[in-house]
Amino acid sequence: MTSRFATQVVRHQRVLAALASAALLGLTLPVTLGFAAGIDPGADFVLYRDAAARWLAGGPFYSPAQLEGPYVIEHGAILYPPVALLLFAPFTLLPAVLWWAVPAVLVAWALWRLRPRPVAWPIMAALIGFSPLPVLIVAGNPGLWALAFMAAGTALIGPSILVLVKPSLAPFALFGVWRRRWWIWALAFGAVCLPFGSMWQDWLAALTNSSGPVYYSGREIGLMLIPIVAWAARAPRHTGAE
C-alpha cells in the first residue's frame, strides 16, 4: 500500500512539474523566439566554417585588421582561440546538419543519464525560457557546443574542460575539478593546444585590440546552468559527477 501511494505521489509530482515547465516555456519562449526572427539562419556556423576553410588553405584564421590595432567588433571578427579550429575544421567536410544534431544528442544523452527529479524541471524550463537559446540555434552559434560539453561534463566527468573553446564561459570548464578524471581531460586538452604555437599570440592580439567587453557571453550563463541543475537534482542511482 505504501509503495503504491509513493508511486502515485511521484506520478503527480511529474505531472505538476511538466505543467509548470510547459507554462514557463509558453510565457517566455515567444519573447526569445522574437529575437531570433531577425537572425540569418546559420550565420555563425558559416562564419566559423569559412574561417576554418581559409586557414586550412593557408590563409589567416584572424583577419589582419584584428591584429594591426584597435577595431570595432562586427560580424566576421573571430574571437575564438585557435584550438577551436579542432571543432570548426571538420565541418568544412562534414554535413552542416551535424553542427546542430551532435550538441542536441549530447545534451539529451546527459539529461537521460542524470534523470533529474521533477523539482528541477521548472527551474530548467525557466533557464531555457530566459536564455538566448533560440538565437544560438538559428545562428548556429558555437555556444551550442559549449552547452553540450557542459552537459556531457555533468554526466561524465571531464568533457566540461572543452568549454574552454569559448573562454568567456571558462568558469564552467572547472566543473569536476575535484575528480582525477577531470585532470586527465585537462592535460589532454592542454596537449592539443600546444601545436597552435604563435597563433595564441594572434588570438591575444585579436582580443586586446577589440572593442568588446571581456565577458561578452554573460547572457549564456543561465543556459550553462541547466546541466548543473540537472546534476544537482539527479536520480540517486545515477551518480553523475559525484
C-alpha positions in Angstrom: 0.0 0.0 0.0 2.8 2.4 0.9 4.7 1.6 -2.3 1.5 2.2 -4.4 1.0 5.6 -2.6 4.6 6.6 -3.2 4.2 5.8 -6.9 1.1 7.9 -7.1 2.9 10.8 -5.4 5.8 10.6 -7.8 3.4 10.5 -10.7 1.6 13.6 -9.5 4.9 15.4 -9.0 5.9 14.7 -12.5 2.6 15.9 -13.9 2.7 19.1 -11.9 6.4 19.7 -12.8 5.6 19.1 -16.5 2.7 21.5 -16.4 4.7 24.2 -14.6 7.6 23.7 -17.1 5.2 24.0 -20.1 3.6 27.1 -18.6 7.0 28.8 -18.1 8.2 28.0 -21.6 4.9 29.2 -23.0 5.3 32.5 -21.3 9.0 33.1 -22.1 9.8 31.4 -25.4 7.7 33.7 -27.6 9.8 36.6 -26.5 13.2 35.0 -27.2 11.8 33.5 -30.5 11.0 37.1 -31.5 14.7 38.0 -31.1 15.7 35.0 -33.2 13.4 36.1 -36.0 15.9 38.7 -37.3 18.9 36.3 -37.4 20.2 34.9 -40.6 19.9 31.1 -40.4 23.3 29.5 -39.9 25.1 32.9 -40.0 27.6 32.0 -37.2 28.1 28.4 -38.5 29.0 29.7 -41.9 31.4 32.4 -40.5 33.5 29.9 -38.4 33.4 27.1 -41.0 34.6 29.5 -43.7 37.3 30.9 -41.4 38.5 27.3 -40.8 38.5 26.6 -44.5 40.5 29.8 -45.1 43.1 28.6 -42.5 43.3 25.1 -44.0 44.0 26.7 -47.4 47.0 28.6 -45.9 45.3 31.9 -45.0 44.9 33.6 -41.7 42.3 32.5 -39.1 42.2 36.0 -37.6 41.8 38.9 -40.1 44.8 41.3 -40.5 42.6 44.2 -39.2 42.2 42.3 -35.9 45.9 42.1 -35.4 47.0 45.5 -36.6 45.3 47.6 -34.0 42.1 48.7 -32.3 38.9 47.7 -34.1 35.2 47.6 -33.5 33.7 44.1 -33.2 31.4 43.3 -36.1 30.1 40.2 -37.7 33.1 38.5 -39.2 35.5 39.1 -36.3 37.0 35.8 -34.9 37.4 35.8 -31.2 37.7 32.1 -30.5 41.0 30.7 -29.5 43.0 28.7 -32.2 42.2 25.4 -30.5 38.6 25.9 -31.6 39.8 25.0 -35.1 39.6 21.4 -34.0 35.9 21.9 -33.7 35.4 24.2 -36.8 37.7 22.5 -39.3 35.9 19.1 -39.5 32.8 20.9 -40.7 34.4 22.0 -43.8 33.8 18.4 -44.9 31.0 17.1 -42.6 27.3 17.7 -43.3 26.2 21.0 -41.8 23.3 19.4 -40.0 25.7 17.7 -37.7 26.7 21.1 -36.3 23.2 21.2 -34.6 22.5 17.5 -34.3 25.6 16.4 -32.3 25.2 19.0 -29.5 21.5 18.2 -29.3 22.2 14.5 -28.9 24.9 15.1 -26.2 22.5 17.3 -24.2 19.7 14.8 -24.5 22.0 11.9 -23.5 23.3 13.8 -20.5 19.8 14.5 -19.2 18.8 10.9 -19.8 21.7 9.7 -17.8 21.2 12.1 -15.0 17.4 11.8 -14.9 16.8 14.9 -12.9 14.0 14.8 -10.4 10.8 16.7 -11.2 11.7 19.5 -8.9 14.4 20.6 -11.4 12.1 20.6 -14.5 10.5 24.1 -13.9 13.9 25.5 -13.0 15.5 24.2 -16.2 12.4 25.5 -18.2 12.9 28.9 -16.7 16.6 29.0 -17.6 15.7 28.0 -21.1 12.9 30.5 -21.5 15.0 33.4 -20.3 18.1 32.4 -22.3 19.2 33.2 -25.9 18.9 29.6 -26.9 16.6 30.2 -29.9 19.1 32.8 -31.2 22.0 30.4 -30.8 20.1 27.7 -32.6 19.1 29.8 -35.5 22.6 31.3 -35.9 24.4 28.1 -35.3 26.5 29.7 -32.6 29.3 27.7 -31.0 27.6 28.3 -27.7 25.5 25.2 -28.6 28.7 23.2 -28.3 29.7 24.8 -25.1 26.4 23.8 -23.6 26.8 20.2 -25.0 30.3 20.0 -23.5 29.0 21.2 -20.2 26.1 18.7 -20.2 28.5 15.9 -21.0 30.7 17.0 -18.2 28.0 16.8 -15.6 27.1 13.2 -16.8 30.7 12.1 -17.3 33.4 14.0 -15.5 36.0 15.6 -17.8 34.3 16.9 -21.0 33.5 20.2 -19.3 37.1 21.3 -19.9 36.1 21.6 -23.6 34.0 24.6 -22.6 37.3 26.4 -22.9 36.8 26.6 -26.7 34.6 29.5 -25.6 36.9 31.2 -23.0 34.2 33.7 -21.9 32.5 30.8 -20.3 35.7 29.5 -18.7 34.4 29.1 -15.1 32.1 26.3 -16.2 35.1 24.3 -17.5 36.1 23.8 -13.9 33.1 21.6 -13.2 34.6 18.3 -11.9 37.9 19.7 -10.9 37.7 17.7 -7.7 38.0 14.4 -9.7 41.2 12.9 -11.2 39.4 12.2 -14.4 38.9 15.9 -14.9 42.7 16.5 -14.7 43.3 13.8 -17.3 40.9 15.6 -19.7 42.6 18.9 -18.8 46.1 17.5 -19.6 44.8 16.1 -22.9 43.2 19.5 -23.7 46.4 21.3 -22.9 48.4 18.9 -25.1 46.2 19.6 -28.2 46.5 23.3 -27.6 50.3 23.3 -27.9 50.7 22.7 -31.7 49.0 26.0 -32.4 52.1 27.8 -31.2 52.2 31.5 -32.3 48.5 31.5 -33.1 47.9 32.0 -29.4 49.7 35.4 -29.6 47.5 36.3 -32.6 44.4 35.4 -30.5 45.5 37.5 -27.6 46.1 40.4 -30.0 42.7 40.0 -31.6 41.2 40.1 -28.1 43.1 43.1 -26.7 42.6 45.1 -29.9 38.8 44.5 -29.9 36.3 47.0 -28.5 34.1 44.3 -27.0 33.6 43.6 -23.3 35.7 41.0 -21.6 32.7 38.9 -20.6 30.7 39.0 -23.8 28.9 35.7 -23.2 27.2 36.7 -19.9 23.8 36.2 -21.4 24.6 32.5 -21.8 25.2 31.9 -18.1 21.7 30.8 -17.4 21.8 28.3 -20.3 25.1 26.8 -18.9 23.5 26.4 -15.5 20.9 23.9 -16.9 23.2 20.9 -16.8 24.3 21.8 -13.3 20.7 22.0 -12.1 20.1 18.6 -13.7 23.2 17.2 -12.0 22.2 18.6 -8.6 18.7 17.0 -8.9 19.9 13.8 -10.5 18.3 10.5 -9.6 20.1 8.7 -6.7 21.0 5.7 -8.9 22.8 7.9 -11.4 25.9 9.1 -9.6 26.8 11.5 -12.5 29.8 13.6 -11.3 29.9 12.6 -7.7 
